[in-house]
Amino acid sequence: MMVACRANSLNNAFKLGVLPPPPRTSIDSTTSDLDHLLSNEEQENEEDDDDDQTEDESLPPIDRGKGAYSFLLGCWLIEAMIWAFPLAFGVFQSHYTNHFLFKSSSHLIPTVGTLATGLSYLLMPLTNAIALRWPQHRRTMCCVGWIMCIFGLLGASLATHVWELLLWQGVVYGTGWVVCYTPLLFMLNEWFVRRRGLAYGILFGASGVTGLFIPVCMEWLLERYGFRVALRVYALITIVVSAPGLWLIRPRKPAGRVPKAQKKKLESDSDSLRSLRPFLTNKHFLLLAFAVFTQGLGFFIPNIYIPSYASDLGLSSAASSSLLALISLSQVLGQIWQGWISDRVNIYIPTAVSALVPGVGALLLWGPAKNMATLVPFVMVWGFFSASYSVLFTRMCTFLASDARGMDGNGDPEGTTMLLYGFFSFERGVSNVLEGPISSWLIGSDKAVNATEYGLGRYAIVIWFTVVCMLASSSVVTGWMWRPMR
């Protein structure tokens, strides 16, 4: 009763103006009090999330639409011309070896092709780090790398010594390609998520399509006009065909519109290295790394020795060229299929199959081959499964990133995914460099050809080496038992 009387007296005093009214309590004041309880970091994170969500809603759609398809077309045009050229180096190697300017150092000529392809793998970790650190300059990187490739062709056309070929057609061209190619992959990952494997399959198939006729055209130009004209003509054609591709490639996130959360992460150069540390003890990473390396040791051998194997069988040079063309054709189909299937099944399945089937094919088809009828099925199997193996790298990386972060699909961080991709590419480059001397040592130069023996006698050991590498790589399927299907 005393409390009630006191409350009534206070109310009367307020009404009569004897006491000032108490401060009003509103939603704003309550929110203000709560704001003091929240840390500044939490408020900033909430604001960043809201800003990033608003930006995502204003961006073009993922996996579909004019922007995604035009970007993929631009990448396809660039890949078709720039990457297909070093894959056709065999015709240049034959021409350079017999050219009077380069005969004195002909033993160095194969290194020209090795540099062009090997540098594109070995330098990818470095270009990955650059493209990750400065995302606003990725399109500029593409243009700079493309220009380096053109200058590499033109510089090689002026060569009078082998070291100049090594510099221009090897170092400059190979470096230009990886500088151009790496940011393309970053931007492709922005445009495609659920259909990323299929997009990579279509992209990687570009060099296989042009690989059907570029060696034939280059061989005709070399025989008729020489290497100077052939290189300049190819540079001109590359400009005409791939320059529109540079115009079509545009990042999904415009330059300067990098999410705030990503900007904060990029402020520290060591973030990317720290993100890779957990994988050093991750059994899935170690298993996939072993599979990539062993598959790479055997991957290039058929492309190197199938022409000479066909020649030792007494087949014509046209037959040898047709076998390489069949590998390119099968590669196109295989890359699209591998990309499509990797979007739908556990990554361990296509990774194991693409090593097991060509390994068995080399054992049962290449080794006993005594005629064209047996070689044709082998090169088709090899091209369809083994040559399309690198398409699976992107899904290996997203799988590892999601496994490490506890995600379930497509939420993998961009930086970690591309750094893993760079690691696998570096592995492929190392195996590419090692494969040449290993296979040369295995096959020897003093072994005679015997048509009645397995692998014609001379090629038996190198075929067995290929089989062992592929079967060892296929053991990656054991990783399927360590995690549920998804």
C-alpha positions as CSV (number, residue, x, y, z in Angstrom):
1,M,0.0,0.0,0.0
2,M,2.8,2.4,0.8
3,V,4.5,1.7,-2.6
4,A,1.2,2.4,-4.4
5,C,0.7,5.7,-2.6
6,R,4.2,6.8,-3.3
7,A,3.8,6.0,-7.0
8,N,0.5,8.0,-7.2
9,S,2.2,11.0,-5.5
10,L,5.1,10.9,-8.0
11,N,2.7,10.8,-10.9
12,N,0.8,13.8,-9.6
13,A,4.1,15.7,-9.1
14,F,5.0,15.1,-12.8
15,K,1.6,16.2,-14.0
16,L,1.8,19.5,-11.9
17,G,5.3,20.2,-13.2
18,V,7.0,20.1,-9.8
19,L,9.4,17.3,-11.0
20,P,10.8,17.0,-14.5
21,P,9.5,14.0,-16.5
22,P,11.7,10.9,-16.6
23,P,13.6,10.2,-19.9
24,R,11.6,8.3,-22.5
25,T,12.7,4.8,-23.3
26,S,12.4,3.9,-27.0
27,I,13.4,1.1,-29.3
28,D,16.3,3.3,-30.5
29,S,17.7,3.8,-27.0
30,T,17.4,0.1,-26.3
31,T,19.2,-0.7,-29.5
32,S,21.9,1.9,-28.6
33,D,22.4,0.2,-25.3
34,L,22.7,-3.2,-27.0
35,D,25.2,-1.7,-29.5
36,H,27.5,-1.0,-26.7
37,L,27.4,-4.6,-25.7
38,L,28.4,-5.8,-29.2
39,S,32.0,-5.7,-30.2
40,N,33.1,-3.6,-33.0
41,E,34.4,-6.6,-34.9
42,E,31.0,-8.3,-34.8
43,Q,29.3,-5.1,-36.2
44,E,31.9,-4.9,-39.0
45,N,31.4,-8.5,-39.9
46,E,27.6,-8.1,-40.1
47,E,28.0,-5.0,-42.3
48,D,30.4,-6.8,-44.5
49,D,28.1,-9.7,-44.9
50,D,25.2,-7.4,-45.8
51,D,27.3,-5.5,-48.4
52,D,28.6,-8.7,-49.9
53,Q,25.1,-10.1,-50.2
54,T,23.9,-6.9,-51.9
55,E,26.7,-7.1,-54.4
56,D,26.0,-10.8,-55.2
57,E,22.4,-10.0,-55.9
58,S,23.4,-7.4,-58.5
59,L,25.9,-9.7,-60.3
60,P,25.1,-11.8,-63.4
61,P,23.9,-15.4,-62.7
62,I,26.2,-18.3,-62.2
63,D,26.3,-21.3,-64.5
64,R,24.0,-19.8,-67.1
65,G,23.2,-16.6,-69.0
66,K,24.9,-14.6,-71.7
67,G,27.8,-13.5,-69.4
68,A,28.8,-17.0,-68.5
69,Y,28.6,-18.5,-72.0
70,S,30.3,-15.6,-73.7
71,F,33.2,-15.8,-71.2
72,L,33.5,-19.5,-71.8
73,L,33.6,-18.9,-75.6
74,G,36.4,-16.3,-75.1
75,C,38.5,-18.7,-73.1
76,W,37.9,-21.4,-75.7
77,L,39.2,-19.2,-78.5
78,I,42.4,-18.4,-76.5
79,E,43.0,-22.0,-75.5
80,A,42.4,-23.3,-79.0
81,M,45.2,-21.2,-80.5
82,I,47.7,-20.5,-77.7
83,W,47.9,-24.0,-76.0
84,A,47.5,-26.0,-79.2
85,F,50.8,-24.6,-80.6
86,P,53.3,-26.2,-78.1
87,L,51.4,-29.5,-78.3
88,A,52.3,-29.6,-82.1
89,F,56.0,-29.0,-81.4
90,G,56.9,-32.4,-82.9
91,V,56.7,-31.0,-86.5
92,F,58.9,-28.1,-85.6
93,Q,61.4,-30.4,-83.9
94,S,61.8,-32.5,-87.0
95,H,62.3,-29.3,-89.1
96,Y,64.7,-27.6,-86.7
97,T,66.8,-30.8,-86.4
98,N,67.4,-30.9,-90.2
99,H,67.9,-27.1,-90.6
100,F,71.4,-25.9,-91.4
101,L,71.2,-23.1,-88.8
102,F,70.6,-25.5,-85.9
103,K,72.4,-28.7,-86.7
104,S,75.4,-27.9,-84.5
105,S,73.2,-27.8,-81.4
106,S,70.4,-30.2,-82.5
107,H,70.6,-32.1,-79.2
108,L,69.0,-29.0,-77.4
109,I,66.1,-28.7,-79.8
110,P,63.8,-31.1,-77.8
111,T,64.3,-28.8,-74.8
112,V,62.4,-26.0,-76.7
113,G,59.2,-27.9,-76.6
114,T,59.8,-29.1,-73.0
115,L,60.2,-25.5,-71.8
116,A,57.1,-24.3,-73.5
117,T,54.9,-27.0,-71.9
118,G,56.8,-27.5,-68.7
119,L,56.9,-23.8,-67.7
120,S,53.1,-23.6,-68.0
121,Y,52.9,-26.2,-65.2
122,L,55.9,-25.2,-63.1
123,L,55.1,-21.5,-62.9
124,M,51.4,-21.8,-62.0
125,P,51.9,-21.7,-58.2
126,L,53.6,-18.3,-58.7
127,T,51.0,-16.9,-61.1
128,N,48.3,-18.2,-58.8
129,A,49.6,-16.2,-55.9
130,I,49.8,-13.1,-58.1
131,A,46.3,-13.5,-59.4
132,L,45.0,-14.2,-55.9
133,R,46.7,-11.2,-54.3
134,W,45.6,-8.7,-57.0
135,P,42.3,-9.8,-58.3
136,Q,41.5,-6.5,-59.9
137,H,44.4,-7.0,-62.4
138,R,43.4,-10.5,-63.6
139,R,42.2,-9.3,-67.0
140,T,45.3,-7.2,-67.5
141,M,47.4,-10.4,-66.7
142,C,45.6,-12.2,-69.5
143,C,46.4,-9.5,-72.0
144,V,50.0,-9.3,-71.0
145,G,50.5,-13.0,-71.2
146,W,48.8,-13.1,-74.6
147,I,51.1,-10.4,-76.0
148,M,54.1,-12.4,-74.6
149,C,53.0,-15.4,-76.6
150,I,52.8,-13.4,-79.8
151,F,56.2,-11.9,-79.2
152,G,57.5,-15.4,-78.5
153,L,56.4,-16.5,-82.0
154,L,57.8,-13.5,-83.7
155,G,61.1,-13.6,-81.8
156,A,61.5,-17.3,-82.7
157,S,60.9,-16.5,-86.4
158,L,64.1,-14.3,-86.3
159,A,66.3,-17.0,-84.6
160,T,69.6,-17.9,-86.0
161,H,70.8,-20.0,-83.1
162,V,69.2,-22.7,-80.9
163,W,69.6,-20.6,-77.8
164,E,67.3,-18.0,-79.4
165,L,64.7,-20.7,-80.0
166,L,65.0,-21.7,-76.3
167,L,64.5,-18.1,-75.3
168,W,61.6,-17.1,-77.5
169,Q,59.7,-20.3,-78.4
170,G,60.5,-21.9,-75.1
171,V,60.8,-19.5,-72.2
172,V,58.9,-16.4,-73.4
173,Y,56.1,-18.4,-75.0
174,G,55.7,-20.8,-72.1
175,T,55.8,-18.0,-69.5
176,G,53.3,-15.9,-71.5
177,W,50.9,-18.8,-71.7
178,V,50.8,-19.4,-67.9
179,V,50.5,-15.6,-67.2
180,C,47.5,-15.5,-69.6
181,Y,46.0,-18.8,-68.5
182,T,46.0,-18.6,-64.7
183,P,43.6,-15.6,-64.3
184,L,41.3,-17.2,-66.8
185,L,40.9,-20.1,-64.4
186,F,40.2,-17.7,-61.5
187,M,37.5,-15.9,-63.5
188,L,36.1,-19.2,-64.8
189,N,35.5,-20.3,-61.2
190,E,33.5,-17.2,-60.6
191,W,31.2,-17.9,-63.6
192,F,30.7,-21.6,-63.1
193,V,30.2,-23.5,-59.8
194,R,27.8,-26.4,-60.2
195,R,28.7,-26.9,-63.8
196,R,32.4,-26.2,-63.3
197,G,33.6,-29.6,-64.3
198,L,31.7,-29.5,-67.6
199,A,33.0,-25.9,-68.3
200,Y,36.6,-27.1,-67.8
201,G,36.0,-30.1,-70.0
202,I,34.7,-27.8,-72.8
203,L,37.6,-25.4,-72.3
204,F,40.3,-28.1,-72.3
205,G,38.8,-29.7,-75.4
206,A,39.6,-26.6,-77.4
207,S,43.3,-27.5,-78.0
208,G,42.2,-31.0,-79.0
209,V,39.9,-29.6,-81.7
210,T,42.6,-27.5,-83.2
211,G,45.1,-30.2,-82.6
212,L,43.4,-32.2,-85.4
213,F,44.7,-29.9,-88.1
214,I,47.3,-27.5,-86.7
215,P,50.2,-30.1,-87.0
216,V,49.2,-30.8,-90.6
217,C,49.0,-27.1,-91.6
218,M,52.3,-26.3,-89.8
219,E,54.1,-29.2,-91.5
220,W,52.9,-28.0,-94.9
221,L,54.1,-24.4,-94.2
222,L,57.4,-25.6,-92.9
223,E,58.1,-27.7,-95.9
224,R,57.0,-25.0,-98.4
225,Y,58.1,-21.7,-96.8
226,G,60.4,-22.6,-93.8
227,F,60.0,-21.9,-90.1
228,R,60.2,-18.1,-90.4
229,V,57.1,-17.8,-92.5
230,A,55.3,-20.6,-90.6
231,L,55.8,-18.9,-87.2
232,R,54.7,-15.5,-88.5
233,V,51.6,-16.9,-90.2
234,Y,50.6,-18.7,-87.0
235,A,51.1,-15.5,-85.0
236,L,48.8,-13.6,-87.5
237,I,46.2,-16.4,-87.3
238,T,46.4,-16.4,-83.5
239,I,45.8,-12.6,-83.4
240,V,42.8,-12.9,-85.7
241,V,41.2,-15.9,-83.9
242,S,42.0,-15.3,-80.2
243,A,41.9,-11.5,-80.0
244,P,38.1,-11.5,-79.9
245,G,38.4,-13.9,-77.0
246,L,40.3,-11.3,-75.0
247,W,37.3,-8.9,-75.6
248,L,34.8,-11.6,-74.4
249,I,36.6,-12.5,-71.2
250,R,35.3,-10.3,-68.4
251,P,35.2,-11.1,-64.7
252,R,31.9,-11.8,-63.1
253,K,32.9,-9.4,-60.3
254,P,34.0,-6.1,-62.0
255,A,37.4,-4.7,-61.1
256,G,37.4,-3.0,-57.8
257,R,34.3,-4.8,-56.5
258,V,36.1,-7.4,-54.5
259,P,34.0,-8.4,-51.4
260,K,35.2,-6.7,-48.2
261,A,35.8,-10.0,-46.5
262,Q,38.1,-11.0,-49.3
263,K,39.9,-7.7,-49.2
264,K,40.7,-8.2,-45.5
265,K,42.0,-11.7,-46.2
266,L,44.2,-10.5,-49.0
267,E,45.9,-7.9,-46.7
268,S,48.1,-10.6,-45.3
269,D,50.4,-12.3,-47.9
270,S,50.8,-15.3,-45.6
271,D,47.1,-16.2,-45.5
272,S,47.3,-18.3,-48.6
273,L,50.3,-20.3,-47.3
274,R,48.6,-20.9,-43.9
275,S,45.6,-22.2,-45.7
276,L,47.6,-24.9,-47.3
277,R,49.2,-26.2,-44.1
278,P,46.3,-28.4,-43.0
279,F,46.5,-30.3,-46.3
280,L,50.0,-31.6,-45.6
281,T,48.5,-34.0,-43.1
282,N,45.3,-34.6,-44.9
283,K,45.1,-38.2,-46.2
284,H,42.9,-37.2,-49.2
285,F,45.3,-34.5,-50.3
286,L,48.3,-36.9,-50.0
287,L,46.5,-39.6,-51.9
288,L,45.4,-37.4,-54.8
289,A,48.9,-35.8,-55.0
290,F,50.4,-39.3,-55.4
291,A,47.8,-40.1,-58.1
292,V,48.5,-37.0,-60.0
293,F,52.3,-37.4,-59.9
294,T,52.3,-41.1,-60.9
295,Q,49.8,-40.5,-63.7
296,G,51.9,-37.7,-65.0
297,L,55.0,-39.9,-65.2
298,G,53.2,-42.2,-67.8
299,F,50.9,-39.7,-69.4
300,F,53.3,-38.3,-72.1
301,I,55.0,-41.5,-73.2
302,P,52.5,-42.7,-75.8
303,N,52.5,-39.3,-77.5
304,I,56.3,-39.5,-77.7
305,Y,56.7,-43.0,-78.9
306,I,53.6,-44.0,-80.8
307,P,54.9,-42.4,-84.1
308,S,58.3,-44.3,-83.9
309,Y,56.5,-47.5,-82.8
310,A,54.2,-47.2,-85.9
311,S,57.3,-46.5,-88.1
312,D,59.1,-49.6,-86.7
313,L,56.0,-51.6,-87.6
314,G,56.5,-50.5,-91.2
315,L,53.5,-48.1,-91.3
316,S,53.6,-44.9,-93.3
317,S,54.1,-41.4,-91.9
318,A,50.5,-40.7,-92.8
319,A,49.4,-43.5,-90.5
320,S,51.5,-42.2,-87.7
321,S,50.0,-38.7,-88.1
322,S,46.5,-40.2,-88.1
323,L,47.2,-42.0,-84.8
324,L,48.1,-38.7,-83.2
325,A,45.0,-37.1,-84.7
326,L,42.9,-39.9,-83.2
327,I,44.4,-39.1,-79.7
328,S,43.4,-35.5,-80.1
329,L,39.9,-36.4,-81.3
330,S,39.4,-38.8,-78.4
331,Q,40.8,-36.3,-76.0
332,V,38.1,-33.7,-76.9
333,L,35.3,-36.2,-76.3
334,G,37.0,-37.5,-73.1
335,Q,37.5,-34.1,-71.6
336,I,33.8,-33.1,-72.0
337,W,32.7,-36.5,-70.6
338,Q,35.2,-36.3,-67.7
339,G,34.0,-32.8,-66.9
340,W,30.4,-33.7,-67.0
341,I,30.7,-36.9,-64.9
342,S,32.9,-35.2,-62.3
343,D,30.1,-32.8,-61.5
344,R,27.8,-35.7,-60.6
345,V,29.8,-38.4,-58.8
346,N,32.5,-38.7,-56.1
347,I,35.8,-37.4,-57.6
348,Y,37.6,-40.6,-56.7
349,I,35.6,-42.6,-59.3
350,P,36.6,-40.7,-62.5
351,T,40.1,-40.2,-61.1
352,A,40.7,-43.9,-60.7
353,V,38.9,-44.9,-63.9
354,S,40.9,-42.4,-66.1
355,A,44.1,-44.1,-64.9
356,L,43.0,-47.8,-64.7
357,V,41.5,-48.1,-68.2
358,P,44.4,-46.6,-70.1
359,G,46.8,-48.6,-68.0
360,V,45.0,-51.8,-68.9
361,G,44.8,-50.6,-72.5
362,A,48.6,-50.1,-72.7
363,L,49.1,-53.6,-71.3
364,L,46.6,-55.5,-73.5
365,L,46.6,-53.3,-76.7
366,W,49.8,-51.4,-77.1
367,G,52.3,-54.1,-76.0
368,P,51.0,-56.9,-78.3
369,A,50.2,-54.4,-81.2
370,K,51.5,-55.6,-84.5
371,N,49.4,-53.6,-86.9
372,M,47.2,-50.6,-87.3
373,A,44.0,-52.5,-86.2
374,T,45.4,-52.9,-82.7
375,L,47.0,-49.4,-82.4
376,V,43.8,-47.6,-83.3
377,P,41.8,-48.9,-80.3
378,F,44.7,-48.2,-78.0
379,V,45.2,-44.5,-79.0
380,M,41.4,-43.9,-78.8
381,V,41.2,-45.4,-75.3
382,W,44.3,-43.5,-74.2
383,G,43.1,-40.2,-75.6
384,F,39.6,-40.6,-74.1
385,F,40.6,-41.4,-70.6
386,S,44.3,-40.5,-69.9
387,A,44.6,-37.3,-72.0
388,S,41.6,-35.8,-70.3
389,Y,42.9,-36.4,-66.8
390,S,43.8,-32.7,-66.0
391,V,40.1,-31.8,-66.4
392,L,39.6,-33.5,-63.0
393,F,42.0,-31.1,-61.2
394,T,39.3,-28.5,-60.5
395,R,37.0,-31.0,-58.8
396,M,39.9,-32.5,-56.9
397,C,40.6,-29.0,-55.5
398,T,37.0,-28.2,-54.7
399,F,36.6,-31.6,-53.0
400,L,39.7,-31.0,-50.8
401,A,38.7,-27.4,-50.0
402,S,35.2,-28.5,-49.0
403,D,36.5,-31.4,-47.0
404,A,38.9,-29.2,-45.1
405,R,36.2,-26.6,-44.3
406,G,33.4,-29.0,-43.6
407,M,31.4,-27.8,-46.5
408,D,29.2,-29.9,-48.7
409,G,29.8,-28.9,-52.3
410,N,30.4,-25.5,-53.8
411,G,31.3,-23.3,-50.9
412,D,35.0,-23.8,-51.4
413,P,37.2,-20.7,-50.9
414,E,38.5,-19.3,-54.1
415,G,42.1,-18.9,-52.9
416,T,42.5,-22.4,-51.5
417,T,41.0,-24.0,-54.5
418,M,43.3,-22.2,-56.9
419,L,46.4,-22.8,-54.8
420,L,45.7,-26.5,-54.7
421,Y,45.2,-26.3,-58.5
422,G,48.6,-24.7,-58.8
423,F,50.2,-27.4,-56.7
424,F,48.8,-30.2,-58.9
425,S,49.9,-28.3,-62.0
426,F,53.4,-28.0,-60.5
427,E,53.4,-31.8,-59.9
428,R,52.4,-32.3,-63.5
429,G,55.3,-30.1,-64.6
430,V,57.8,-32.0,-62.5
431,S,56.6,-35.4,-63.9
432,N,56.7,-33.9,-67.4
433,V,60.4,-32.9,-67.0
434,L,61.3,-36.3,-65.4
435,E,59.5,-38.4,-68.0
436,G,61.8,-37.5,-70.9
437,P,65.1,-38.7,-69.4
438,I,63.5,-41.7,-67.6
439,S,61.8,-43.0,-70.8
440,S,65.0,-42.3,-72.9
441,W,67.0,-44.3,-70.3
442,L,64.5,-47.2,-70.3
443,I,64.2,-47.5,-74.1
444,G,67.9,-47.1,-74.8
445,S,69.4,-46.6,-78.2
446,D,71.0,-50.0,-78.8
447,K,67.9,-52.2,-78.5
448,A,66.9,-53.9,-81.7
449,V,63.4,-54.2,-82.9
450,N,61.9,-57.7,-82.9
451,A,58.4,-57.9,-84.4
452,T,57.7,-61.2,-82.6
453,E,58.3,-59.9,-79.1
454,Y,56.1,-58.0,-76.7
455,G,56.4,-54.2,-77.5
456,L,58.6,-55.1,-80.4
457,G,61.3,-55.8,-77.9
458,R,62.6,-52.3,-77.9
459,Y,59.6,-50.7,-76.4
460,A,58.7,-53.4,-73.9
461,I,60.2,-51.8,-70.8
462,V,58.8,-48.4,-71.4
463,I,55.3,-49.9,-72.0
464,W,55.6,-51.7,-68.7
465,F,56.7,-48.5,-67.0
466,T,53.6,-46.8,-68.4
467,V,51.3,-49.6,-67.2
468,V,52.8,-49.6,-63.7
469,C,52.5,-45.8,-63.4
470,M,48.8,-45.9,-64.5
471,L,47.9,-48.8,-62.2
472,A,49.6,-47.1,-59.3
473,S,47.7,-43.9,-59.9
474,S,44.4,-45.8,-60.1
475,S,45.0,-47.0,-56.4
476,V,43.5,-43.6,-55.5
477,V,40.1,-45.3,-55.5
478,T,40.9,-46.4,-51.9
479,G,40.1,-42.9,-50.8
480,W,36.5,-43.6,-51.7
481,M,36.3,-45.9,-48.7
482,W,37.3,-43.1,-46.3
483,R,34.3,-40.9,-46.8
484,P,30.6,-41.2,-47.7
485,M,29.5,-41.0,-51.3
486,R,28.4,-37.5,-52.5
